[in-house]
Structures are given as structure tokens and as C-alpha cells.
Amino acid sequence: MAEICNTSNYKDEIADVGNELIELRLLLKPIKEKALESYGKNILNFSTESF
């Protein structure tokens, strides 16, 4: 979505996608906080390396 905002030549597309991106980022914050509280910091570790 950020790539579309950075490369598109269509103002309406940039506005629509940009607004959706903002909404997603606002939604991510509380979900991330709740996940960290419930499951600990490793919930955000997406590495395939074993611990």
C-alpha cells in the first residue's frame, strides 16, 4: 500500500489507499499491544531460526 502511495500518478488512488493504510496502522497498534500482553515479546518474532 505504501508503494502505491509512493508511485501512483492518480491522486484519487493515492488518497484512497493512503486512507486505508492509515486505518490499518491505527488498528495494528492496539492489536500489537494486546498480543504482547497475552503472549510475550516472542509473538512478534517471525524468524525461522530456532531459539
TORLO-398048 format. One record per residue: x, y, z of N, C-alpha, C in turn; residue number from 1; residue in one letter. Coordinates in steps of 0.2 Angstrom, whole numbers. Layout:
// TORLO-398048
ATOM   n_X   n_Y   n_Z  ca_X  ca_Y  ca_Z   c_X   c_Y   c_Z num residuo
ATOM     X     Y     Z     X     Y     Z     X     Y     Z NUM       A
...
// end
This chain:
// TORLO-398048
ATOM   n_X   n_Y   n_Z  ca_X  ca_Y  ca_Z   c_X   c_Y   c_Z num residuo
ATOM     4    -6     0     0     0     0     4     6     0   1       M
ATOM    10     6     4    14    12     4    17    13    -3   2       A
ATOM    19     7    -6    22     8   -13    17    11   -18   3       E
ATOM    11     9   -17     6    13   -22     6    20   -20   4       I
ATOM     6    22   -14     6    29   -12    12    33   -15   5       C
ATOM    17    29   -15    24    32   -17    25    32   -25   6       N
ATOM    21    28   -28    22    28   -36    17    29   -40   7       T
ATOM    11    30   -37     5    31   -42     5    38   -44   8       S
ATOM     2    39   -50     1    45   -53    -6    48   -53   9       N
ATOM   -11    44   -49   -18    45   -48   -19    48   -41  10       Y
ATOM   -21    54   -41   -22    57   -34   -28    53   -30  11       K
ATOM   -33    51   -34   -38    48   -30   -36    41   -28  12       D
ATOM   -32    38   -31   -30    31   -29   -25    32   -23  13       E
ATOM   -21    37   -23   -16    39   -18   -20    40   -12  14       I
ATOM   -25    44   -12   -29    46    -7   -33    40    -4  15       A
ATOM   -36    36    -8   -40    30    -5   -35    25    -2  16       D
ATOM   -30    24    -5   -25    19    -2   -22    21     4  17       V
ATOM   -20    28     4   -17    31     9   -22    31    15  18       G
ATOM   -28    32    14   -33    32    20   -33    25    23  19       N
ATOM   -34    20    18   -34    13    21   -28    11    25  20       E
ATOM   -22    14    22   -16    12    26   -16    15    33  21       L
ATOM   -18    21    33   -19    24    40   -23    20    44  22       I
ATOM   -29    18    42   -33    14    46   -30     8    48  23       E
ATOM   -26     4    44   -23    -2    46   -18    -1    51  24       L
ATOM   -14     5    50    -9     6    55   -12     8    62  25       R
ATOM   -18    11    62   -21    13    68   -24     7    72  26       L
ATOM   -26     2    68   -29    -4    70   -23    -9    73  27       L
ATOM   -17    -9    70   -12   -13    72    -9   -11    79  28       L
ATOM    -9    -5    81    -6    -3    87   -10    -7    93  29       K
ATOM   -17    -6    94   -20   -10   100   -19   -17    99  30       P
ATOM   -19   -20    93   -19   -27    92   -12   -30    94  31       I
ATOM    -7   -26    92     0   -27    94     1   -27   102  32       K
ATOM    -2   -22   105    -1   -21   112    -4   -27   116  33       E
ATOM   -10   -29   114   -14   -35   117   -10   -41   116  34       K
ATOM    -7   -42   110    -3   -48   108     3   -49   113  35       A
ATOM     6   -43   114    12   -43   118    10   -45   125  36       L
ATOM     5   -42   128     2   -43   134     1   -50   135  37       E
ATOM    -3   -53   131    -5   -60   131     0   -66   130  38       S
ATOM     5   -64   125     9   -70   123    17   -68   124  39       Y
ATOM    18   -62   126    25   -60   127    28   -58   120  40       G
ATOM    35   -55   121    38   -52   115    40   -56   109  41       K
ATOM    40   -63   111    42   -68   105    36   -68   100  42       N
ATOM    30   -66   102    24   -66    97    26   -62    91  43       I
ATOM    30   -58    91    32   -53    86    38   -56    82  44       L
ATOM    41   -62    84    47   -65    81    45   -69    76  45       N
ATOM    46   -68    69    43   -72    64    49   -75    60  46       F
ATOM    55   -76    64    61   -79    61    60   -87    61  47       S
ATOM    63   -90    56    63   -97    56    68  -100    60  48       T
ATOM    73   -96    63    78   -99    67    75  -101    74  49       E
ATOM    78  -107    76    76  -109    82    79  -106    88  50       S
ATOM    76  -106    94    79  -102   100    84  -106   103  51       F
// end
